[in-house]
Amino acid sequence: MNSNLRRTCSVVVVLVLVLAGALVQPFGGNATAGPNGEGTLQGTWRVQVTPINCQTGAPLPIPSFSALDSYARGGTLTEVVNAAAFLPGQVTPGLGVWSHTQANAYKAVWEVFILFDTPPAVPGFPFKRGVQRLMRDIEVHGDQMTFNGTSQFLDTNGNVLAVACASGTGTRFEDVGGED
């Protein structure tokens, strides 16, 4: 009985290690920026986002904001946003996926949790606890990108509360050439 327990534990340990290796693998390897990544989305980008009117494409009287977007080999993405519209700690980093569509074109979709409602006394858009789902069409030209995107704001039950649009630009985050 003890040998059966040891054998079962060994199998479980091996399975856990194999699964952990499979999950970690997309984040290692050659997720390059700079010369090896030129013309591809893969890498980290400094992004400037401009809210626009969804029907006309005209900029809205809302301040643009910055973000860092990281597109990993294997099609995952992470975004950290610096938007004054959100209160400190109100949103989580965004997590999602991206894919190559054709030539220099890509699509991305990710979600951000909105952790609490904007208090009534705070001016601006009253965000509600739930999820922001972002979808973006991206064009990459060397170390520059342009994009158009749509955001859906959903309540905790998945009901769409609002839709917003944005356009923007990005510059590949380059290696500063420091010593290893």
N, C-alpha and C positions, 0 to 999 in steps of 0.2 A: 504494500500500500504506500509506503514511503517513497519507493522508487517511482510509482505512478504519479505521485504528487510532484516529485522532482522533475520528471519528464514533462508533465503538464506545465509547470512553472517555466521550464526551459523553453518550451514552444511559445508560450505567451511572451516571454522576454524577447525572443528572436522576432516574433511578429511585431512587437512594439518598436524595436530597433529598425526593422525594415520600413514600417510606416513612417517613423520619424525621419528617416533618410529620404523617403519619397517626398515628404512635405518640405524639407529643408532644401532639397536639390534645386528648385526653381530660383532660389534666392542667391545661389552661389554661381560660380563659373564666370562667364564673360558678359555680365551686365555692364557694358562699357558706355562711356560718354566720350565725346571728343572724336578724334580721327577714326577710330574703329567703329563708332556708332553714327557717323554722319549719314544723313538721309534716312535714318531709322528713328522711330519714336523711343526706343529703348534708352533709358538713362533718366537723369533727374533734370527738371526744367524749372526755371524761375518764370512764373506766369503772371500776367496782368489781365484781370477780368473786368470788362465793361458791361454793366447791365444795359439791355436794349429793349425796345418795344417789340414784342413778339410779332406783331402784324407788319410794322413798317421797317424794322431794323434800326430805327433811329436811337441814339443813346438816350437813356433816361436821366433825369436830374438826381441821380443817386451816385455817390462817389464810387469810382472804380476801386479795386482792391487787388492785393497780391496773394499768391499761393506758391507753394512748392509741390510739384507733381513728380512722382517717381514711378516710371514704367519699367517693371522688371521683366527679365527674360521669362518666357512661359506665359505671359499675358496677364499678370496681376499688376494692380496699381495702388498707390497710396497717395493721398493728398492731405496737406495741412494748409488751412486757409487763414488769412489775416484780414478778415472783413469786420469793419466797425459796426455793421448791422447786427452782429451777434455779440451778446454779452460775454465777458470772460467765463470760460468753462461751460458755455451753453451748448457747444457742439463737440462731437468727437472727431478725430481724424477720419477722412473718407477712405473706404476700402472698396475695391472693385476689380474689374477686368477690362482689358483692351484687346483689340485685334486689328490686323492689317487687312484692308479691304482691297486696295489696288494702288499701283504706282507709289506715290508718296502720301496716300490717304489712309486714315485709321479711324476707328470708332472706339469709344470708351463709355462705360457705364459704371457708376459707383454710388454708394450710399453713405450718408452721414446721419448719425443719431442726433436729434435735437433733444437735449436732456431735460429741459424745463421751459415752461411758458415764459415769454417776455412779460415782466410785470406791467400792469396797466399804466403806471406813472412814467414809464420809460418811452421817450419819443421814438418814432420810426415804425417799421413794420412789426406787428405783434405776432412773432413766431409762436407756434404751439408745439408742445411736446409731441414728438413723433419721428419722422424720417424725412430727409431731403434726398431724393433720387435725382442724380445728375446724368445727363446723356450728352456726349460731345462728339462732333465730327471734326477731325483734325487733319491739317495738311502740314507736312514737314519738308523744309527746304534747307538742307545742311544743318546748321545749328540754330535755325529759326523755325518757329511754328506759328500758324494762325488757326483759329477754331471758331465754331459757332456751337452753342449749346442750349439745352433746355433743362430746367429744374422743375420737379414736382415736389410740392410740400404735402406730406401725408400725415394724418393724425395717427394715433396709436392703433386704430382699427384698420388702417390702410386706405381710408377715404381721402381723395385728393381735395386739399383745401385751397391751393393756389398753384399757378404755373408761372414761371419766370424764364426769361431768355437772356443770353449773354453772348458777347463775342470777345475775342481776346487774342493776345500774342504771347509767345514764350521764347526764351533764350535758353539754350542748353547750359546747364550748370557744369562748368569746366573744371578740370583738375588744376589746382593752383601751382602745380609743379614743385610741391614741397618734398622734403626728404622722407624716405620711408622709415 
